[in-house]
Amino acid sequence: MEKLEAVQKVLKFSTPIREWCINEFSVHFDDFDEQNVDDYESGGFGDIADEILERGLDEQIIEESDLN
């Protein structure tokens, strides 16, 4: 599963993570794309995407083996 797909899966199936993302960063599901999930510079969502994945792993929405 690609990083974008994994982020979208977590956001789709976890209301708490989705609400955290919206409330803390004003970033919504549709704001993520293939480039910005790997962009760690100002304006990119790399750090947020990594945190979403960590939280998704903790909630067992995705597994380590799902991530390429």
C-alpha atoms as an extended CHARMM CRD file, in Angstrom:
* protein
*
        68  EXT
         1         1  MET       CA              0.0000000000        0.0000000000        0.0000000000  PROA      1               0.0000000000
         2         2  GLU       CA              1.4160000000        3.3810000000       -0.9280000000  PROA      2               0.0000000000
         3         3  LYS       CA              1.7860000000        6.0770000000        1.7200000000  PROA      3               0.0000000000
         4         4  LEU       CA             -1.0580000000        8.2110000000        0.3500000000  PROA      4               0.0000000000
         5         5  GLU       CA             -3.3830000000        5.2140000000        0.2300000000  PROA      5               0.0000000000
         6         6  ALA       CA             -2.5090000000        4.2800000000        3.8250000000  PROA      6               0.0000000000
         7         7  VAL       CA             -3.0890000000        7.8590000000        5.0600000000  PROA      7               0.0000000000
         8         8  GLN       CA             -6.4500000000        7.9560000000        3.2830000000  PROA      8               0.0000000000
         9         9  LYS       CA             -7.4540000000        4.5870000000        4.7460000000  PROA      9               0.0000000000
        10        10  VAL       CA             -6.6760000000        5.7470000000        8.2840000000  PROA      10              0.0000000000
        11        11  LEU       CA             -8.5450000000        9.0150000000        7.8110000000  PROA      11              0.0000000000
        12        12  LYS       CA            -11.5160000000        7.2040000000        6.3000000000  PROA      12              0.0000000000
        13        13  PHE       CA            -11.8820000000        4.6760000000        9.1050000000  PROA      13              0.0000000000
        14        14  SER       CA            -10.8550000000        6.6950000000       12.1800000000  PROA      14              0.0000000000
        15        15  THR       CA            -13.0430000000        9.5770000000       13.2520000000  PROA      15              0.0000000000
        16        16  PRO       CA            -10.7130000000       10.5750000000       16.1400000000  PROA      16              0.0000000000
        17        17  ILE       CA             -7.6650000000       10.7670000000       13.8620000000  PROA      17              0.0000000000
        18        18  ARG       CA             -9.6040000000       12.6040000000       11.1640000000  PROA      18              0.0000000000
        19        19  GLU       CA            -10.9180000000       15.1290000000       13.7190000000  PROA      19              0.0000000000
        20        20  TRP       CA             -7.4160000000       15.5730000000       15.2110000000  PROA      20              0.0000000000
        21        21  CYS       CA             -6.0410000000       16.3230000000       11.7520000000  PROA      21              0.0000000000
        22        22  ILE       CA             -8.7770000000       18.8530000000       11.0070000000  PROA      22              0.0000000000
        23        23  ASN       CA             -8.7380000000       20.5380000000       14.4190000000  PROA      23              0.0000000000
        24        24  GLU       CA             -4.9640000000       20.7070000000       14.8830000000  PROA      24              0.0000000000
        25        25  PHE       CA             -3.8650000000       21.4800000000       11.3190000000  PROA      25              0.0000000000
        26        26  SER       CA             -7.0040000000       22.3840000000        9.3210000000  PROA      26              0.0000000000
        27        27  VAL       CA             -6.0150000000       19.6000000000        6.9340000000  PROA      27              0.0000000000
        28        28  HSD       CA             -8.7200000000       17.4540000000        5.3780000000  PROA      28              0.0000000000
        29        29  PHE       CA             -8.7570000000       14.0780000000        3.5960000000  PROA      29              0.0000000000
        30        30  ASP       CA             -8.6950000000       15.6910000000        0.1500000000  PROA      30              0.0000000000
        31        31  ASP       CA             -5.7320000000       17.9190000000        1.0040000000  PROA      31              0.0000000000
        32        32  PHE       CA             -3.2990000000       14.9880000000        0.8230000000  PROA      32              0.0000000000
        33        33  ASP       CA             -1.7160000000       13.9900000000       -2.4860000000  PROA      33              0.0000000000
        34        34  GLU       CA              1.1630000000       11.8030000000       -3.6630000000  PROA      34              0.0000000000
        35        35  GLN       CA              3.6880000000       14.6270000000       -3.3970000000  PROA      35              0.0000000000
        36        36  ASN       CA              2.8290000000       16.3410000000       -0.1340000000  PROA      36              0.0000000000
        37        37  VAL       CA              2.6690000000       13.1440000000        1.9790000000  PROA      37              0.0000000000
        38        38  ASP       CA              6.4270000000       12.8730000000        1.3950000000  PROA      38              0.0000000000
        39        39  ASP       CA              7.1640000000       16.6060000000        1.6550000000  PROA      39              0.0000000000
        40        40  TYR       CA              8.8170000000       17.5070000000        4.9600000000  PROA      40              0.0000000000
        41        41  GLU       CA              9.4800000000       21.1320000000        4.0170000000  PROA      41              0.0000000000
        42        42  SER       CA              7.2750000000       24.0590000000        5.0000000000  PROA      42              0.0000000000
        43        43  GLY       CA              3.8440000000       23.5890000000        3.4650000000  PROA      43              0.0000000000
        44        44  GLY       CA              4.2310000000       19.8280000000        3.0790000000  PROA      44              0.0000000000
        45        45  PHE       CA              2.3000000000       17.2220000000        5.0110000000  PROA      45              0.0000000000
        46        46  GLY       CA              5.0670000000       14.6390000000        5.5240000000  PROA      46              0.0000000000
        47        47  ASP       CA              5.1850000000       14.9830000000        9.3120000000  PROA      47              0.0000000000
        48        48  ILE       CA              1.3960000000       14.9880000000        9.6130000000  PROA      48              0.0000000000
        49        49  ALA       CA              1.1330000000       11.9650000000        7.3190000000  PROA      49              0.0000000000
        50        50  ASP       CA              3.6960000000       10.0730000000        9.4150000000  PROA      50              0.0000000000
        51        51  GLU       CA              1.7570000000       10.8320000000       12.5980000000  PROA      51              0.0000000000
        52        52  ILE       CA             -1.5040000000        9.7120000000       10.9500000000  PROA      52              0.0000000000
        53        53  LEU       CA              0.1700000000        6.4200000000       10.0260000000  PROA      53              0.0000000000
        54        54  GLU       CA              1.5330000000        5.9400000000       13.5590000000  PROA      54              0.0000000000
        55        55  ARG       CA             -1.8970000000        6.5580000000       15.0320000000  PROA      55              0.0000000000
        56        56  GLY       CA             -3.4440000000        4.2380000000       12.4500000000  PROA      56              0.0000000000
        57        57  LEU       CA             -1.0230000000        1.5070000000       13.4810000000  PROA      57              0.0000000000
        58        58  ASP       CA             -1.8750000000        2.1000000000       17.1460000000  PROA      58              0.0000000000
        59        59  GLU       CA             -5.6040000000        1.8150000000       16.3850000000  PROA      59              0.0000000000
        60        60  GLN       CA             -4.9300000000       -1.2790000000       14.2360000000  PROA      60              0.0000000000
        61        61  ILE       CA             -6.5110000000        0.2870000000       11.1590000000  PROA      61              0.0000000000
        62        62  ILE       CA             -3.3650000000       -0.5440000000        9.2090000000  PROA      62              0.0000000000
        63        63  GLU       CA             -0.5040000000       -2.9330000000        9.8960000000  PROA      63              0.0000000000
        64        64  GLU       CA              3.2500000000       -2.5220000000        9.4170000000  PROA      64              0.0000000000
        65        65  SER       CA              3.0480000000       -5.0260000000        6.5730000000  PROA      65              0.0000000000
        66        66  ASP       CA              0.6010000000       -2.7020000000        4.7630000000  PROA      66              0.0000000000
        67        67  LEU       CA              3.2860000000       -0.0470000000        4.4030000000  PROA      67              0.0000000000
        68        68  ASN       CA              5.7970000000       -0.3130000000        1.5520000000  PROA      68              0.0000000000
